[in-house]
Amino acid sequence: MPRRVWRWVVAGWVAVVLAGGAYTLYLDDSTSPTPEPRRWERAPSPSDAPVPCPTTRTGEAAPTAHSCTHWQRS
């Protein structure tokens, strides 16, 4: 390709990159306050006490319950 075509290709690429960066900065309005989460984004907080792991009859932790402590949603 002639050198002139490559210059136009590079100039077009630079223009697209600059336009994309400007559009990104336009969409990212950092001065506005953070909006409250929508209803479907608000998850209930976990309960205060974790649910204990299941145990065997002897009182030891079950083999499949290794590191199983988790919080149950209220």
Secondary structure by P-SEA (a helix, b strand, c coil): ccaaaaaaaaaaaaaaaaaaaaaaaaaccccccccccccccccccccccccccccccccccccccccccccccc
